[in-house]
Amino acid sequence: QVQLVESGGGSVQPGGSLRLSCSASESIFNLAAMGWYRQPPGKDRDLVAVIVGGQLKYADSVKGRFAISRDNAANTIYLQMNDLKPEDTAVYYCNARKYIGRTLNEDWGQGTQVTVSP
């Protein structure tokens, strides 16, 4: 099981920026995928951005505003969020997927709240 700890959430005005961090308990170099999901109040949890197979993938709603990156040496991924909008308000979760044999295991962080309001 990969332990994930998120940080960097908070409250910001529209147009502002935040940077989320997710630190893993083990090397992220060989993980199948690692990324960010979010869950707005009363809604489902959806993909925001993910690093999979060396590629970066984004939800359409955040393209051009958010950027996911990784630091293998620090076992950490980041989500730089710019030009934040009220609809970005959600709990943001870090996700890691790792193969153990042929089984793809999935782990989640505890979540960090992001609130965008005037």
PyRosetta script that sets phi, psi and omega in degrees:
from pyrosetta import init, pose_from_sequence

init()
pose = pose_from_sequence("QVQLVESGGGSVQPGGSLRLSCSASESIFNLAAMGWYRQPPGKDRDLVAVIVGGQLKYADSVKGRFAISRDNAANTIYLQMNDLKPEDTAVYYCNARKYIGRTLNEDWGQGTQVTVSP")
pose.set_psi(1, 132.7)
pose.set_omega(1, 178.1)
pose.set_phi(2, -93.4)
pose.set_psi(2, 122.6)
pose.set_omega(2, 176.1)
pose.set_phi(3, -85.0)
pose.set_psi(3, 131.2)
pose.set_omega(3, -177.1)
pose.set_phi(4, -124.8)
pose.set_psi(4, 133.3)
pose.set_omega(4, 179.7)
pose.set_phi(5, -127.6)
pose.set_psi(5, 117.3)
pose.set_omega(5, 178.9)
pose.set_phi(6, -93.0)
pose.set_psi(6, 154.9)
pose.set_omega(6, 173.0)
pose.set_phi(7, -154.8)
pose.set_psi(7, 164.6)
pose.set_omega(7, 173.8)
pose.set_phi(8, 105.8)
pose.set_psi(8, -2.2)
pose.set_omega(8, 177.5)
pose.set_phi(9, -71.7)
pose.set_psi(9, 174.3)
pose.set_omega(9, 179.1)
pose.set_phi(10, 162.5)
pose.set_psi(10, -165.8)
pose.set_omega(10, 179.7)
pose.set_phi(11, -110.0)
pose.set_psi(11, 139.3)
pose.set_omega(11, -177.7)
pose.set_phi(12, -149.9)
pose.set_psi(12, 154.4)
pose.set_omega(12, 177.1)
pose.set_phi(13, -81.0)
pose.set_psi(13, 156.7)
pose.set_omega(13, 175.5)
pose.set_phi(14, -53.4)
pose.set_psi(14, 138.3)
pose.set_omega(14, -176.6)
pose.set_phi(15, 90.9)
pose.set_psi(15, -10.3)
pose.set_omega(15, -178.9)
pose.set_phi(16, -80.7)
pose.set_psi(16, -177.6)
pose.set_omega(16, -177.2)
pose.set_phi(17, -132.5)
pose.set_psi(17, 151.2)
pose.set_omega(17, 172.3)
pose.set_phi(18, -143.8)
pose.set_psi(18, 154.8)
pose.set_omega(18, 175.8)
pose.set_phi(19, -126.7)
pose.set_psi(19, 119.0)
pose.set_omega(19, 177.6)
pose.set_phi(20, -94.9)
pose.set_psi(20, 146.8)
pose.set_omega(20, 176.0)
pose.set_phi(21, -125.6)
pose.set_psi(21, 147.9)
pose.set_omega(21, 175.9)
pose.set_phi(22, -137.2)
pose.set_psi(22, 114.7)
pose.set_omega(22, 179.8)
pose.set_phi(23, -101.0)
pose.set_psi(23, 133.0)
pose.set_omega(23, -179.1)
pose.set_phi(24, -102.0)
pose.set_psi(24, 155.2)
pose.set_omega(24, -177.1)
pose.set_phi(25, -82.2)
pose.set_psi(25, -4.7)
pose.set_omega(25, 179.5)
pose.set_phi(26, -147.5)
pose.set_psi(26, 176.3)
pose.set_omega(26, -179.1)
pose.set_phi(27, -59.1)
pose.set_psi(27, 133.0)
pose.set_omega(27, 179.1)
pose.set_phi(28, -93.3)
pose.set_psi(28, -3.4)
pose.set_omega(28, -173.0)
pose.set_phi(29, -59.6)
pose.set_psi(29, -40.3)
pose.set_omega(29, -175.0)
pose.set_phi(30, -101.8)
pose.set_psi(30, 12.1)
pose.set_omega(30, 177.1)
pose.set_phi(31, -68.9)
pose.set_psi(31, 147.4)
pose.set_omega(31, 178.9)
pose.set_phi(32, -67.7)
pose.set_psi(32, -35.8)
pose.set_omega(32, 179.4)
pose.set_phi(33, -163.9)
pose.set_psi(33, 155.0)
pose.set_omega(33, 176.0)
pose.set_phi(34, -151.8)
pose.set_psi(34, 135.9)
pose.set_omega(34, -176.0)
pose.set_phi(35, -169.4)
pose.set_psi(35, -166.2)
pose.set_omega(35, -175.6)
pose.set_phi(36, -124.3)
pose.set_psi(36, 138.3)
pose.set_omega(36, 172.9)
pose.set_phi(37, -125.6)
pose.set_psi(37, 163.3)
pose.set_omega(37, 175.8)
pose.set_phi(38, -142.1)
pose.set_psi(38, 152.7)
pose.set_omega(38, -179.7)
pose.set_phi(39, -133.3)
pose.set_psi(39, 104.1)
pose.set_omega(39, 175.2)
pose.set_phi(40, -69.5)
pose.set_psi(40, 162.4)
pose.set_omega(40, 179.7)
pose.set_phi(41, -57.6)
pose.set_psi(41, 128.3)
pose.set_omega(41, 176.6)
pose.set_phi(42, 73.5)
pose.set_psi(42, 9.8)
pose.set_omega(42, -177.9)
pose.set_phi(43, -124.4)
pose.set_psi(43, 172.7)
pose.set_omega(43, 179.8)
pose.set_phi(44, -77.1)
pose.set_psi(44, 162.2)
pose.set_omega(44, 175.3)
pose.set_phi(45, -82.7)
pose.set_psi(45, 127.5)
pose.set_omega(45, -176.6)
pose.set_phi(46, -127.7)
pose.set_psi(46, 156.3)
pose.set_omega(46, 178.1)
pose.set_phi(47, -66.7)
pose.set_psi(47, 137.4)
pose.set_omega(47, 172.8)
pose.set_phi(48, -106.7)
pose.set_psi(48, -55.0)
pose.set_omega(48, -178.7)
pose.set_phi(49, -158.8)
pose.set_psi(49, 147.6)
pose.set_omega(49, -177.3)
pose.set_phi(50, -148.1)
pose.set_psi(50, 148.9)
pose.set_omega(50, 171.0)
pose.set_phi(51, -109.1)
pose.set_psi(51, 116.3)
pose.set_omega(51, -177.5)
pose.set_phi(52, -141.2)
pose.set_psi(52, 126.5)
pose.set_omega(52, -179.6)
pose.set_phi(53, 60.1)
pose.set_psi(53, 28.8)
pose.set_omega(53, -178.8)
pose.set_phi(54, 81.4)
pose.set_psi(54, -3.0)
pose.set_omega(54, 179.7)
pose.set_phi(55, -101.8)
pose.set_psi(55, 150.7)
pose.set_omega(55, 177.3)
pose.set_phi(56, -104.5)
pose.set_psi(56, 130.2)
pose.set_omega(56, -179.5)
pose.set_phi(57, -129.0)
pose.set_psi(57, 143.0)
pose.set_omega(57, -175.5)
pose.set_phi(58, -132.1)
pose.set_psi(58, 150.1)
pose.set_omega(58, 168.2)
pose.set_phi(59, -67.8)
pose.set_psi(59, 146.1)
pose.set_omega(59, -178.6)
pose.set_phi(60, -56.6)
pose.set_psi(60, -34.9)
pose.set_omega(60, -175.1)
pose.set_phi(61, -67.7)
pose.set_psi(61, -15.7)
pose.set_omega(61, -177.1)
pose.set_phi(62, -117.2)
pose.set_psi(62, -3.4)
pose.set_omega(62, -179.7)
pose.set_phi(63, -58.5)
pose.set_psi(63, 134.0)
pose.set_omega(63, -179.7)
pose.set_phi(64, 85.9)
pose.set_psi(64, -11.7)
pose.set_omega(64, 179.7)
pose.set_phi(65, -115.5)
pose.set_psi(65, -35.2)
pose.set_omega(65, -177.3)
pose.set_phi(66, -109.2)
pose.set_psi(66, 150.6)
pose.set_omega(66, 177.2)
pose.set_phi(67, -140.2)
pose.set_psi(67, 127.4)
pose.set_omega(67, 177.4)
pose.set_phi(68, -99.4)
pose.set_psi(68, 142.0)
pose.set_omega(68, 178.9)
pose.set_phi(69, -148.2)
pose.set_psi(69, 168.7)
pose.set_omega(69, -177.9)
pose.set_phi(70, -138.8)
pose.set_psi(70, 152.1)
pose.set_omega(70, 173.2)
pose.set_phi(71, -127.5)
pose.set_psi(71, 98.2)
pose.set_omega(71, -175.6)
pose.set_phi(72, -61.7)
pose.set_psi(72, -37.8)
pose.set_omega(72, -178.3)
pose.set_phi(73, -63.2)
pose.set_psi(73, -31.8)
pose.set_omega(73, -178.8)
pose.set_phi(74, -96.7)
pose.set_psi(74, -0.9)
pose.set_omega(74, -176.8)
pose.set_phi(75, 53.1)
pose.set_psi(75, 44.0)
pose.set_omega(75, -172.9)
pose.set_phi(76, -135.9)
pose.set_psi(76, 141.7)
pose.set_omega(76, 168.2)
pose.set_phi(77, -115.9)
pose.set_psi(77, 159.7)
pose.set_omega(77, -177.4)
pose.set_phi(78, -130.6)
pose.set_psi(78, 157.2)
pose.set_omega(78, 171.0)
pose.set_phi(79, -133.2)
pose.set_psi(79, 105.9)
pose.set_omega(79, 175.6)
pose.set_phi(80, -86.1)
pose.set_psi(80, 121.0)
pose.set_omega(80, -176.4)
pose.set_phi(81, -116.5)
pose.set_psi(81, 116.2)
pose.set_omega(81, 179.9)
pose.set_phi(82, -115.7)
pose.set_psi(82, 161.6)
pose.set_omega(82, 178.6)
pose.set_phi(83, 48.8)
pose.set_psi(83, 50.9)
pose.set_omega(83, -176.7)
pose.set_phi(84, -65.6)
pose.set_psi(84, 145.8)
pose.set_omega(84, -178.8)
pose.set_phi(85, -122.9)
pose.set_psi(85, 158.0)
pose.set_omega(85, 179.3)
pose.set_phi(86, -55.0)
pose.set_psi(86, -32.4)
pose.set_omega(86, -179.4)
pose.set_phi(87, -72.7)
pose.set_psi(87, -6.3)
pose.set_omega(87, 173.7)
pose.set_phi(88, -82.6)
pose.set_psi(88, -7.1)
pose.set_omega(88, 179.0)
pose.set_phi(89, -60.6)
pose.set_psi(89, 124.6)
pose.set_omega(89, -176.9)
pose.set_phi(90, -177.6)
pose.set_psi(90, 170.1)
pose.set_omega(90, 165.3)
pose.set_phi(91, -89.0)
pose.set_psi(91, 126.4)
pose.set_omega(91, -178.0)
pose.set_phi(92, -101.3)
pose.set_psi(92, 129.9)
pose.set_omega(92, -176.8)
pose.set_phi(93, -117.9)
pose.set_psi(93, 137.7)
pose.set_omega(93, 172.0)
pose.set_phi(94, -86.6)
pose.set_psi(94, 143.7)
pose.set_omega(94, -176.7)
pose.set_phi(95, -134.2)
pose.set_psi(95, 139.0)
pose.set_omega(95, 176.1)
pose.set_phi(96, -133.5)
pose.set_psi(96, 138.0)
pose.set_omega(96, 178.0)
pose.set_phi(97, -122.7)
pose.set_psi(97, 131.7)
pose.set_omega(97, -173.9)
pose.set_phi(98, -139.9)
pose.set_psi(98, 133.3)
pose.set_omega(98, 175.0)
pose.set_phi(99, -81.3)
pose.set_psi(99, 131.3)
pose.set_omega(99, 169.8)
pose.set_phi(100, -121.3)
pose.set_psi(100, 102.3)
pose.set_omega(100, -168.5)
pose.set_phi(101, 67.2)
pose.set_psi(101, -125.7)
pose.set_omega(101, 177.6)
pose.set_phi(102, -97.9)
pose.set_psi(102, 0.5)
pose.set_omega(102, -176.9)
pose.set_phi(103, -94.6)
pose.set_psi(103, 129.8)
pose.set_omega(103, 176.9)
pose.set_phi(104, -92.1)
pose.set_psi(104, 110.0)
pose.set_omega(104, 178.0)
pose.set_phi(105, -91.0)
pose.set_psi(105, 150.3)
pose.set_omega(105, -178.9)
pose.set_phi(106, -130.6)
pose.set_psi(106, 132.9)
pose.set_omega(106, 178.2)
pose.set_phi(107, -127.7)
pose.set_psi(107, 151.2)
pose.set_omega(107, -178.0)
pose.set_phi(108, -126.3)
pose.set_psi(108, 148.0)
pose.set_omega(108, 169.4)
pose.set_phi(109, -80.1)
pose.set_psi(109, -178.6)
pose.set_omega(109, -176.1)
pose.set_phi(110, -82.2)
pose.set_psi(110, -13.6)
pose.set_omega(110, 179.7)
pose.set_phi(111, 93.8)
pose.set_psi(111, 149.9)
pose.set_omega(111, 176.1)
pose.set_phi(112, -137.1)
pose.set_psi(112, 134.6)
pose.set_omega(112, -174.8)
pose.set_phi(113, -81.0)
pose.set_psi(113, 133.5)
pose.set_omega(113, 171.5)
pose.set_phi(114, -120.9)
pose.set_psi(114, 123.0)
pose.set_omega(114, -179.8)
pose.set_phi(115, -123.6)
pose.set_psi(115, 125.4)
pose.set_omega(115, 179.6)
pose.set_phi(116, -118.4)
pose.set_psi(116, 113.2)
pose.set_omega(116, -179.0)
pose.set_phi(117, -153.4)
pose.set_psi(117, 152.9)
pose.set_omega(117, -179.9)
pose.set_phi(118, -64.1)
pose.dump_pdb("model.pdb")
